[in-house]
Amino acid sequence: MPRLAIGPEFPRELSALAQPVRRDAVVALRRFLLNVSGAPHPERVRGARDHRVATLRLAAGHRGVVVRERDVYWLHSVLPDPEAWSYARRHRYGVNPVIGVLEEWDAEALERVEPALRRSAGPSRLFDPICDGDLLALGLDVHALPLFRLITTEADVAALEPLLPPTQYVPLAVLARGGTLAEAWRELDAWRASDEAGGPVDPEDLYTALRRSPDRAAFVPDKVALDRVLQAPAWCVFLHPPQHRLARAARFEHPVLVVGGAGTGKTVIALHRAAHLAARGAGPVLLVTFSQSLAEELSAKLDLLIEDEVVRKRVEVDNPERLALRIVTDSEGRRPALVGAGARSLAELTDEALRLLSITTGDLLDDVDPGHKPYRHIVVDEAQDISTAQWRLLRAAAPHARDDLFIVGDPHQRITDTRVALGALGIPAVQHALRLSHRLPQELLSFVVRLRGGGPSPGLVKGVTEMYGFAATRIGERPVVRMYDTPEAELTGLRATVESWLADGVPATEIAVGARTPRLVRAAKGALAGLDVRALTFQQLKGLEFERVALIGVAEGVVPEPPPDDPYARARALQRERSILFVACTRARSMLYISHSGRGSPFLPL
């Protein structure tokens, strides 16, 4: 029976096909898995750069491009016949000789580039000081080494990026900018997903290479697995190597803190870690986030991620305020009043919940008996907005043991005034950093970094977190900033913009409109009447993402609101306002539209 792995491009391309073609392709794949009569068979590609590349006829006029090694088939794409044959001829595939992951090369394009590099190569070439052995030790392909030796400038390396596997480009880029061999190795090693398929690298072992490449392949042993991969959101199935390494680690001896910029996959990691602990951990799991609305979003995503109902029930999703309320309610036998005579504030309830846990479980620092704690594992999302008292409650709710706390956050996306360092609360978290944004295109990422200011931000870790070194995986459109003479004209422009997006085929569910105040949100809803597009405050956008986002009213006096006069309070208020706008801007996956009437916000980059 064939062993079939699906690449991340295939489900996207399949979903774009007409329904009859899509249906026929799925039926063909099911037959292929079962190896029954009428199943598509691999057809060799004349003139292919890689003898392992073949095509499968999946539907009338459409073929899948596969890479085959014995009984292992990696299904990369589904394309119209001419494009499928062309793609299959153009590319070659390999296994990184050092970390063993799958690599895809645009071999045809590299053949065209080589003469130009040869003509432009000067007497002194960029990598002349580095011997072949050192370059090969970084996983560089021995067949591509003569091409790399022609490189003269850092710009040559940048020009090759679209044609190379990232595991080839990354070490070259480090060396090109003057980095050391050790630095280049660290960058390469970051692309290692795990050590699950350890041992020596066999360049002919496609199966193991695919297992080591969770961002490139998902194995589908049967019809059920095939249907899930084709229908589930990509984040449920394909994890980038750093995400996989953190989410699926067998165990962590100490609390873990994952810090990353917008779009680096922190929430995806939190969801997968919670699912992993539910399936393989030692007790109940709490997935906690900043607000109830975000908790509901995470709960819905967990429902998609965890198919086994028994495993899903092991994960509770909540926010710290509701957790405190539940602990007090369970102790007192009734829900405490939050308004009226005898009411307690949420802060008082949090303190009371912490006191009750202390009584139940003993000393907060020394008790290591998992049976005395309400949760065995706690996963925290949006950690930058959790207050000091809430952190103490969370620390008390799980034992001091392996895999106790797994925390993700970004101090630059804080929308509250919380600035607590975890170490000061008895949480000695081991920090991991993510710097590659998979959501934001490079143009949008550059825009929001300039908007945020790039300065340091306190909280979560001792000292400050700097905003530098972030990069995106793709290019896209620059954000649009538009000025109008009047608020009425701005709202008219908003409706015209959203209507144009809908006309482009963007679903209404993938469009969001944001504003700083509820009053402006109501105005936006009125202007968009009948279009069925969500309009939210900037704070309500937190944790969500959409294909296109429009932000209105980003004007002086609105963003930010007039800050207090006290210099210290003023500085904190302005930083919080800048972070709120930053968070709203980073909700867009492909296009960001910002408008204002009159003078624009001073936060907007020039």
N, C-alpha and C positions, 0 to 999 in steps of 0.2 A: 504494500500500500504506500502511496506517496506521502511524504511529510511536507505539508504546505505551510509556508509563512507568508503573511500579508505585510506589505510595506505601507507606510502612512499615506503615501500619495494615492494608493489604489481606492480606498473608501471615498476620498474626496472626489476623485475623477468619476467613480461609479455613480455617486449621487447626482452628478451634473448631467448624466445621460437621460434621454427620454425614457419614460417608464417601461415601454415594451422592451427596449434594448437592455435596460437594467435588469428586468426580470429574466430575460434569456441568459444574461451573463451569470447571474446568481445560480440558475438551474445548471448551467454548464460547470460551474465550480463545484457544486454539490456532487455531480456525476464524477468529476475528476477526483474528488476526495474518496469516493466509493470505488473508483477504478472499474466502473461498469461500462457496458456497451453504450456507445454513443458519446462517451466522455471525450473532451478535446485532448489532442495529443501534441507534444512539443514538436515544433517545426524549426529546423535549422535556419540560420540567418546567413545568407551569402554575403561575404565581405565583412563579417562581424570582427570587431577588434578583440572580442573575447569568445572563445569557442563554447563557453558554457551558456551563452545567451541564446534564448529561443523565444518563440511566440506561441501563444495558445489562442485559437479561434474561439472567442467567447460568445459572440453574437454577430448577426449580419453586419458586416462592415467594420467590426471592432475586434481588436486583439489585445490580449494581455502580454506584457513583456516579462519574461521570467529568467532567472539565473538558476541553472540546474547543476547539481553535483550529486551524481548517483541518484538516490531516491529523494533527495531534498530539493524542493522548489521554492524559490523566493519570488513571489509575485509582486513586481514593482509598480506597474502602471497598466491602465486600460485606455487605449487610444484608437482613433480611426486607423484603418489598415495602413495607409501610406505613412502616417506619423509613427505608428508602432514599429514598422520595419526600419524607418530612419533612426528612431531612438535606439533600437536594438543594435544597429550597425555602429552607432557613434560612440557608445559607452563601453568601458571595460570595468571589471570589478576585481577586488582583491581583498586580502586580509592584512591588516596592519601587523607587521612582523614582531612588534614589541608588545602591544596591548591586545592584539587579537581581535579587533572589531572590524566589521565590514566597511569597505571603502569603495566609493563610486567615483570614477574618473571620466571627464569629458575628453576622451582620447582623441577624437577627431579635431576638436578645437585646439588641443595642445599641439597636435601635429602642425596646425596652421601657425601657431604662435612661435614655434621653435625657430624658423628662419628669421623672423623679426628680431628675436632675442639675440640670435647669432650675429646679425648685422649690426646691432646696437652695442654689443658687448665691447667694453673697453679693455685695455691691457691689464687693468686691475679689477678683479671681479669681487663681488660682495662676500662670498663665502670662501675665498682663497685661503684665509688663515685657519680654516677648520678642515681637518683631515676627513677622508671618506668614512673612516671607522666611527668617528664621533657623530657624523651626520646619520649614519645607519643606526647607531645606538639610540637615536631619537625617533626611530620608526619610519624614517624616510625611505621611500620605495627605491630599491636598487636600480630598477629600470628607468626611473625618472631622475636619477642622480645626474646624468649628463646634462639634462635640461636645467636643473637647479644650478649647476656649475656655470651656466651662461649668465645668470642674474647679476646685474651690475648695480642696481639701486633698490632702495626700499620701495619705490614706486612700482618697480617690476614685480615685486612680490605681491603688492596690493592688486595689481592688474590680473594676477593669476588666481586670486581668491575664488572667483565664481567657477573656475574650472577644476579645482582641486578638492579632494575630501578635506573636511575641517581638521582631521588628525594629521594631514600633511601640511596644511597651510599654517596652523597654529605655531608649531615649533619654528618654521621658517620665519614667521612674522616676528617672533621674539628675538631671534638671532639678527634679523635685518635691522631692528631698532637698537641694536647694541646690547641685547640681553645676553646673559651667560648660558652655558650649556645646562647648568643646574636649573635656571629659570625656565628654559625651554622644556626641560623634562617635566617640571611641575605642571606646566600648562598642558602638556600631552597627557600626563597621568590623570588630569581632571576629567578626561574623556573616558576613563575606565569606569564602567557602570558598577562592577562588583568583582569579587573574586570567586563567584559561584562556579564559574567554568575555568578554574585555574589550571596550572600546568603549562607545558611548553606549547607554543603557538605552531599549529600546522596550517600552512597556507592553503592546503587543499581541503581542509575540514570546514566546509561551508556551514554545516549544522551548528558547530560550536561557535563559529564567528557570529552567526545570527543570534545565538543565545547571549552572547556578550554585547549585543547591540539592541537594547530594548527600545531605543528611539527609532530603529529602522525595521524592526520585524516583530510580528506577533504570531506565534504558531497556533494553527487551528486544526486540532486532531479530528474534529467531527463537525456535523452540521450546526449544532448548537453553538460551538465556539466560533464558527465562521459567521453565523448570523449576528452574534454579539459584536465581533470586530467590525462588521460592515455597518452596524446600526448605532453603536455607542459613540458618544463624543470622543474625539481623539485623545483628550486628556485622561480618559478612563483606561486607555489601552497602551499608548506610547509615551514612555517617560524618557526624558533626556538623561544622559549618563549621570550628571551630578544629582538630579532629582531621584533617580533610581537608587543610587548609592545611599542616599540619606533615608529615603522612605522604606526601603526593603532591607536595611541592615539587620543582621541576625540579632544584634543586641548592642546597647550602649550602656557602659558602666556608670556614666554620670549624666546629669541633665544636659540636654542639647539645645543650643540656640542657633537657629538659621536666620541670618540677616541677609536681605537682598533687596535690590531696587524693584521698581514697578515692572511687572510682567516677567519676573524671573522664575515664577512658578512656586512661590512660597505656599500659597493655599493648596495647590495641587499636591505638594509634598505632605502638607498636614493631613489632607484627606486620605492619601495613600498610606501614610504612617498609621493613622487611626484604623484603617481597614486591615493593615498588616498585623497590628497588635490585637485586633479583635479575633483574627484567625489563628494567630500563633502566640499570643501573649499569655499572661498568667492570671488574668482576671478582668473585671469590668473596665471599660475605657470611657473617659469623658473627653469629648471634643468641645472646647470652649472658645468663644470669640467675644468681641467687644460689645455687640448689641443683639437684641432679639431678632431684628430683621436679618442680620447676617447669619445668626444661628439657624433660622429657617431656610436660608439659601444653602448653607452647608448640609443641613439635614436632607434636603431634596437631592443634593449632589451625591451624598452617601447612598441614598436609595438607588441611584444609577450605578454607582461603583460596586456596591456589595450586593450580589445576586442572592446569596444564601441568606434566607430570612433569620435563621438561628444566629449566624454570625452578625448580621445587621443589628439584632437586638442587644448585642453586647456593647454597642456604642451609644451613649447618650450625648446629645448635642444641646448645649445651653450657653447662657451668658452668665457672668459672675453674679449679677444682681439676682437673677432667678434661682441660681444655685443657693445663695444665701437665704432667700425667701423659702425655698423648699426645705432646707435644713431646719430652720426655725419652725416652720409649719409642722414638720414631722415630730419635732420635740414637744411642741405645745398643743398639738392635736387640732389646731385650727389655723387658718390663714391670718397672720397679723394684719392689723389695720395700717394702711399707709396714709390715710387722710382722716381728719376728724378727731374727737376726744380720745386721748391715749395712743395716738398714732406714733409710729416710729419711722424715722427716715431710713432710706436705703443704706446709708453709711452706718447707722446704728444697727440695722439688721445684719450687715456684714460683720460687724464686731461681735454681735451676739452669736452668729453662726460659728465664728472662729472660737469663741469661748466654749460653745457646745461641743465642737470637735475636740478641743483640748481635754475636756472632761472625759469624752468617750474613748479617746485614743491614747491619752497619756502625754508625756513630754513631746513637744513638737519636733525637737531636734534629735532625740535619741530613740524614739519608737520606730522599730523596723519591722514590726509584725504586720505583714500585708493584710491579714484577716481583720484587723481593727480599723482599717481605712475604708471609706465608702467607694474609693476607686483604686485600682491597681496601677493604671496608666492614665496620664493626663496629657492631652495634646492641645496646645494653645495657638490660636491664629490671631492676627492683628494684635500682637503682644504689646506693641508700643503704646496702646491706649488703655491698658489694664492698670488700675490704681494700686498704690502701695498696700492698702488694706485688702484689696481683692487678691493680690499676689500672696499675701500671708494666708488667706483662706485656701487658695489653690494648693499652696505648699503643704498645708495641714491635711488636705483631702486625699493625699497619696503617700505611700510609705517612702522612706529614704532607701531606695533599692534600685537595681538596674532597671532601665527603661521606665523610670518614674515620670519625668517631665520632658516633653519634646515641644519646643517653643519656636515659632516663626514670627518675624516682624520686620519692620523697617522704621527706624526713628524719624526718617525724613517724611513719612506719611502720617505722622501723629496729628490728630485733630482735637486732642484734649491737651490739658496742661500737665499731664503726667510725665515725670522725667526720672524715674527710679532705675537704679542699676541693680540687676538681679543679684549680683554678688553681695550687696549690702543686706539682702533679705535671706541669706543662707541658701542661695541657689547658685552653686558654683558651676555654671553652665559652660560646656565646651563649645566654642563658637565656630561656625562654618559660614562662609560668605559666598553669595551667588552674585555674579556680575554680568550675566548674559540675559538680555531681555528677549523672550520669545513672543511677547504680545505686541510690543511697540515697534514700529519701523524706526530706522535710524534717524530719519528727519524729525519725527515726533519725539523720540528720546532726547535728541539734542535740544529741541525747543523746551521741553519740560525741565531739563537740567539747568538751562539758562534761567528759566522762570523761578525754579526753586533756589537758585543762587549758588548751588554747588558747595556751600559752606558746611561746616561740621554741625552735627545734631546730637545732643546728649540723650541719654536714656538707654536702658537694656544692658549696655556694657559699661565697664568702667571707662571714664573719659568720654570721648565723642566718636561718632561714626562719620567718616568723611564720604562725600559723594564724588568718587572719581573711578575711572577705569571701567565704567559701564559701556556696554556695546549691545547692538541689536543683531539679530540673525538675518534681517532682510531690509531692503530699502522700500520706501513708500512715498506718499504725498506729503508735502509740507503743510502744517496747520494753516488754516485761513483765519485771519483776524480782520474783521470788518467794522468800520465805524459808520453810524447813522446819525442824522441830524436830530431826530426825535425818537422817544420811546415807541411811538406808534409805527414809525418807519422801521424800527428794529424788529418789532413783532411781525410786520409784513414780510420783512426779509427772512425771518426765521421760518415762517410758513412756506415761503417759496423754496428755501433750502431743503426743508424736510420733504416737500412734494417732489423735488428733483431727485432726492435719494430714493424715495419710493419708486419713482419712474425708472430709476436705474436697476430696479429689481431687488433692492435691499429690503428684507422683511421688516415689518414694523417692530417686531420683537427685538430686532438687532439695532434699533435706533433709540437713543435716549437724549432728552433735553434736560439740562441742569441750570439752576440759578442759586444765588447765595441765600435768598430769603424766601419764606413761604409766599409773600405777596407777589414776588416775581414769578414763582412757580404757578400761582393761580393765573397770572396774566398769560404765561406761556400756554397753559392748558386751554384758556379761552381762544388764543390765536390758532391753536392746533385742533380745534373742535372738529370731530369727524375723522381724524387721521389715525386714531388708536395707537398713539405713540406715548411712551412713558415720559412724564415730566417729574423731576425730583429735585430736592435741594442738593447742594454739593455734598453735605454730610451723608445723605441717603444714598448717594452714588457709591460710597465707600464699599469696597469688596466686590462690586459688580463689574462687568465688562460688556461692551457692545461693539458692533462693527463700526458704527459711526456715532459721534457724540457732538451735540451742539450746546454750547454754554452761552447764556445771554446775560446782559446786565453787568458785564465785567468792566465796570466803570469806576472812576475815581469817586470816593465817598461811599461806594457800595462794596467794593473789593479792594482794599479792606474797608470795613466800617471805621469811623473815626476812633482812633485808639485812645486809651487813658493818658493823662498828662504825666503821671509818674514815670520817669525814664525806664526803670526796671520793668514795671508792668507793661509799659508801652512796647519795649523790645520783645517781651514774651508774647504779647498779643499779636504783634505784627508777624512774628515767626509762625504762630499758630494759623493766622489767616493765610499766609503764603503756603503753608502745608495743605490747608483745606483746598485751595485752588489747584495745587499740584496734584492732589489725589483725584480731583474731578477731571483734570486734563488727561490723566493716565488711564482712564476707563476706556479709551478708544483703542480698538485694534488696528484700524486702518485710516480713519479720517477724523480730524478734529476741527470744528468750526467755532470760533469765538467772536462774539459781537458786543458792542457797547454803543450807547448814544452819548454824545458829548465826549469829554476827555476820557481816555481809557485808563484802566487801573495802572498804577505805577509798577505793579508786579510784572506786567507784560514785557517780554524781552523786545528790545528794539530791532 
